[in-house]
Amino acid sequence: MNPHSLLASASINIGLAFIILSLFSILKKQPSNASIYFSRPLSRRQYIPSFDSPSSSSSALHRFLPSISWISRSFRVTEDEILEAHGLDALVLIRLFKFGIKFFAVCSLIGLVVLVPINYWGMEAHGSYYKMDSFTISNVNKGSNRLWVHFGCLYFISIYGMYLLYKEYDGILMWRIQQLQNLKHRPDRFTIVVREIPLCTEHKTHDCCVDHFFSKHYPNSYYSYQMVYGTEDLEELVNQAKSLATRIEELRETSMAKKHKDKLPLLHSLLQQTSNVDLFEEKLQALCHKIHQLQCKDMLKKKELPVAFVAFKSRSGAAVAARLQQDSHPLLWITEMAPEPRDVSWRNMRVSYRVVPLYRLGVLVAASLLTVFFAIPVTAVQGIAKYEKLKKWFPPAMAVQLIPGLSSIVTGYLPSVVLKGFIYVVPFAMFAMAKVSGCIARSKEEIKACNMVFYFLVGNVFFLSVLSGSLLDEIGLFVSHPKNIPSHLASAVSAQADFFVTYILTDGLSGFSLEVLQPGLLIWDVIKACTRGCQREGSPYLYSLPYFRIIPLVSLSVLIGIVYAVVAPLLLPFLIVYFCLGYVVFVNQIRDVYTTTYETCGQYWPYIHHYILLAIILMQITMIGLFGLKSKPAASISTIPLLLFTLMFNEYCKMRFLPSFHHYSLKDAVENDELDEKNGDWELHCENAINAYSPPGLRPVNFMASESSSMPLVP
């Protein structure tokens, strides 16, 4: 990729980001878009001051002018505010962006001041096709003592990265302990999940076994239990009842609107709408009656599953019971701490524990097949990026040169856009696979999806981009000069730096801009308003924060930046812009758009820590190879102790921090139990715990009463 292609990509991405962000700042100020851009405060019935009625024409005009007030507002949000209002999981995501800013700011300073001048005056790659090679380590002569400067920078960057990681881990652990203390009365602190409950031979049910087993073995701490039932048909009926209730409410609102709009409404039209409402209400009443019949105990016995939620009188009792093996047969009475009620994956509760390994194997095979098939578009993208080489093997590609400037756009901007388009569907595909892997908590499904997406991106976007780019670059040399293959591949690593610059620009500037604009919801909102003929101020579009999509993509950018920190330091300033924009965008999204559907108290951070540490290790291994190819074996050998130290640091972090993220300490549980006993609150908490885990199909239904409010939040 030549400098013109790189400049074209940067110009297009910056221009698109400026246009999209300007459009967003205008659309955000329109009351009709509140359901998209202020869905969180609307769902909580909070007041939105920016939608006050304009008192003058200048105020009205201000709504149609771009502004940066939302950016300054995002920077004013403190970490304590995020923690209190949105939870530690949201704060962990913000801390990931802050880590990127702090880490790459220092790395950029070292790279631009120290490494770039040394690389440029290395005098090996001047006049080569890859103009950016003049600023990479590939431009340094073999055996040059300048490589010791790269060696010193490698040590500094590695140790600085580990120092920041340790500080982040320690800080997030303190926040986790504080958050667990604040949420000490949550039902999951008193509750465990029991799976593979044996069948009572006398009564032919699992129900009586639960009470008998825990009353006998935990007589002092056992409180009660809630069986889980296969209520798919009940849940379907409840969903139908909800849809009918929503339809009735819409018909009533439409009827009221017509009454206010028409002074002399047609009697026939009003009578027809009234009869429709009456018909739907009759159907709803019949549905509710059927639901109540199916919820009776005799009907539920037939749908009983060998799974139960067991509540204890104390947190310590639940913690002890969850960690012990309950039976000499390891596949009976499987116990673990229950997820919080809103985090339960009721669908996977129906999956037998014995077949969960088969589900996970199927998911692994499906993810592997997706990874293999994705190699095709990645290789095609690299073919576009390596246009000069591609046109030798595919002469019709030379037609692109007939239009001035088009080749720069095609080679600079198009590859990263095409790759980003293919990548966009991957997280959703992986999340769909994770949902059928047998996890009993939605948070575990997202964490599993995070891992699958991250390793998919590392394998396909990073490694395959480097390999496919080098294959296209060096095709024809394999047969004639087989001994030079390793050196050619090593030089191709630095040659791919320009492609990753365009990828970071596209993923950051265009990707984050589209994230904050929400174009899909805008289009859907307009279509819904046109087809249904209703006003656009509808119910808020409320979705949970998609950790499975954001964390792996941001972690991949961290990995690219770390691996290329010493190899191609010119890439680092682009990453600072990437993380600054990402920080602003997601603070805005967390504050105004996404809702909190569960709280794991920071359990995403150990995985993020692992991703970043993997990037540091990959950087060190890459530099060991590059020092060897640059005829500097002493530097390669001297890097091995750094690699061993990094691995030891990883093991220490596992011992020091990881257990606190997986377990709730017995000491904290006992202290909180003593406080409850002193205040006399333990019985109330136990009752809340057992009631919180009622399956969706067994919850009380009453759709006849209207729940709408006459007080509009948006004037």
HUMO-V725618 format. One record per backbone hydrogen bond with DSSP energy under -1.0 kcal/mol. NH is the residue of the N-H (numbers start at 1). CO is the residue of the C=O. Records with the same first field share a line. If there is no record, write none. Layout:
NH->CO / CO
//
This chain:
6->2
7->3
8->4
9->5
10->6
11->7
12->8
13->9
14->10
15->11
16->12
17->13
18->14
19->15
20->16
21->17
22->18
23->19
24->20
25->21
26->22
27->23
28->24
29->26
30->27
33->30
34->31
36->33
37->33
38->34
40->592
42->38
43->39
44->40
45->42
46->41
51->48
52->49
60->56
61->57
62->58
64->61
65->62
72->68
73->69
74->70
75->71
76->72
82->78
83->79
84->80
85->81
86->82
91->87
92->88
93->89
94->90
95->91
96->92
97->93
98->94
99->95
100->96
101->97
102->98
103->99
104->100
105->101
106->102
107->103
108->104
109->105
110->106
111->107
112->108
113->109
114->110
115->110
116->111
118->114
119->115
120->116
121->117
122->119
124->139
128->125
131->129
133->130
134->131
135->132
136->133
137->567
139->136
140->137
143->630
144->141
147->144
148->145
149->146
151->147
152->148
153->149
154->150
155->151
156->152
157->153
158->154
159->155
160->156
161->157
162->158
163->159
164->160
165->161
166->162
167->163
168->164
169->165
170->166
171->167
172->168
173->169
174->170
175->171
176->172
177->173
178->174
179->175
180->176
181->177
182->178
183->179
184->181
186->183
189->186
190->187
192->310
193->336
194->308
195->334
197->306
200->205
204->200
210->206
211->207
212->208
213->209
214->210
215->211
216->212
217->213
218->214
222->218
223->311
224->311
226->309
228->307
230->303
231->229
235->231
236->232
237->233
238->234
239->235
240->236
241->237
242->238
243->239
244->240
245->241
246->242
247->243
248->244
249->245
250->246
251->247
252->248
253->249
254->250
255->251
256->252
257->253
258->254
259->255
260->256
261->257
262->258
270->266
271->267
272->268
273->269
274->270
275->271
276->272
277->273
278->274
279->275
280->276
281->277
282->278
283->279
284->280
285->281
286->282
287->283
288->284
289->285
290->286
291->287
292->288
293->289
294->290
295->291
296->293
300->296
301->297
303->300
305->228
307->305
308->194
309->226
310->192
311->224
312->190
313->221
318->314
319->315
320->316
321->317
322->318
323->319
324->320
332->329
333->196
334->195
336->193
338->191
343->340
344->341
345->440
346->344
351->348
355->352
359->355
360->356
361->357
362->358
363->359
364->360
365->361
366->362
367->363
368->364
369->365
370->366
371->367
372->368
373->369
374->370
375->372
376->373
378->374
379->375
380->376
381->377
382->378
383->379
384->380
385->381
386->382
387->385
390->386
391->387
394->390
397->394
398->395
399->396
400->397
401->398
402->399
403->400
406->403
409->405
410->406
411->407
412->408
413->409
414->409
417->413
418->414
419->415
420->416
421->417
422->418
423->419
424->420
426->423
429->425
430->426
431->427
432->428
433->429
434->430
435->431
436->433
437->434
442->343
445->441
446->442
447->443
448->444
449->445
450->446
451->447
452->448
453->449
454->450
455->451
456->452
457->453
458->454
459->455
460->456
461->457
462->457
463->458
464->459
466->462
467->463
468->464
469->465
470->466
471->467
472->468
473->469
474->470
477->474
481->477
484->481
485->482
488->484
489->485
490->486
491->487
492->488
493->489
495->491
496->492
497->494
500->496
501->497
502->498
503->499
504->500
505->501
506->502
507->503
508->504
509->505
510->505
511->506
512->508
513->509
514->510
515->511
516->512
517->513
518->514
522->518
523->519
524->520
525->521
526->522
527->523
528->524
529->525
530->526
531->527
532->528
533->529
538->536
541->35
542->540
547->545
549->546
550->546
551->547
554->550
555->551
556->552
557->553
558->554
559->555
560->556
561->557
562->558
563->559
564->560
565->562
568->564
571->568
572->569
576->572
577->573
578->574
579->575
580->576
581->577
582->578
583->579
584->580
585->581
586->582
587->583
588->584
589->585
590->586
591->587
592->588
593->589
594->589
595->543
605->602
608->604
609->605
610->606
611->607
612->608
613->609
614->610
615->611
616->612
617->613
618->614
619->615
620->616
621->617
622->618
623->619
624->620
625->621
626->622
627->623
628->624
629->625
630->626
631->628
632->627
636->632
637->633
638->634
643->639
644->640
645->641
646->642
647->643
648->644
649->645
650->646
651->647
652->648
653->649
654->650
655->651
656->652
657->653
658->653
661->658
663->659
669->665
670->666
671->667
672->668
673->669
674->670
675->671
676->672
677->673
678->674
679->675
680->676
681->676
685->681
686->682
687->683
688->684
689->685
690->686
691->687
692->688
698->695
//
